Amino acid sequence: MSATYDLLGIGNAIVDTLARTEDDRLVAAGLHKGAMQLVDEARAAEIYAAMGPTTVMSGGSAANTLVGAASFGLSAAFIGKVKDDDAGREFAHDIRKAGVAFDTPVAADGAATARCLILVTPDGQRTMNTFLGACQALGPADVDEALVRSAKILYLEGYLWDPPAAKEAFLKAAKAARAAGNRVALSLSDAFCVDRYRGEFLGLVREGLVDILFANESELHSLYETADFATAAKALGAEANLLGVVTRSEKGVVVVEGSKCVAVPAYPVEEVVDTTGAGDLFAAGFLAGLVRGALYEGAASLGALAAAEVISHVGARPQKDLLQLARDHGLLA
């Protein structure tokens, strides 16, 4: 079958609520700066009540990546679960308007559409508090294997590994993609997520279900339980048949494949406003480069450009046409 989509993502369908805060308020609230924690509905309501003026927009890690990929001109589709409520309808409208196909059946009952309460400190770091809600209703029945087989690359977010039914959907999709000879990419999502599921994530890699692994520096350190970057990168390169892509904030990105290691600098940004979505948009640019046949350095440069765009404003989705931005910077014809 010829590919219908360049990229298919599966992840949590979340509506983001963002607000500015100060470091001492994070400490007072017992929150870990720069991390994501799962909260129940009551805790979400408590955090929301303490937030100042907010900005509301659709989010979700893989969904952000798909929106970025579509902005680069890729054909993209997303599988994720929302409830038939106002937030769910807003999420569906936003992702479709961005050019991403989204046809997952909505949940008629049960928990509300997921929310992520994001507190942004003056240095642009984001602390995320996520109520998964309807995301946890995603299951194997929501994975259309024909759709999975039709996509060149399947992109999975590590956050999806938390709910048991979603984990089953994750595995079903990965196995279908690999059986069709398509590539599977996994984002580790968060160091705390890696702490919980280190063995299982390494198992996915070593069982041959993952071809491309995205991580940031702290996630890589957690994966291999070392504080030394060179040691962790060497361990990543030792994984058979794996392309490892590690973002290092202002230090750029390192692409590792076996003994090969390519370092690409970050794009300069006048002001870091909000780092929400930086990794998501980096993945969008990198995958767009791969689909277009770019070498690793070129793909990483597209990712760095997309990340620079998204951290220059509030919110996790691009505000500029990324394809045109790449052309303006001479990265694409």
Secondary structure, 3 states (H helix, E strand, C coil): CCCCEEEEEECCCEEEEEEECCHHHHHHCCCCCCCEEECCHHHHHHHHHHCCCEEEEEECHHHHHHHHHHHCCCCEEEECCCECCHHHHHHHHHHHHCCEEECCCCECCCCCCEEEEEEECCCCCEEEEEECHHHHHCCHHHCCHHHHHHEEEEEEEHHHHCCHHHHHHHHHHHHHHHHCCCEEEEECCCHHHHHHHHHHHHHHHHCCCCCEEEEEHHHHHHHHCCCCHHHHHHHHHCCCCCEEEEECHHHCEEEEECCEEEEECCCCCCCCCCCCCHHHHHHHHHHHHHHCCCCHHHHHHHHHHHHHHHCCCCCCCCCCCHHHHHHHCCCCC
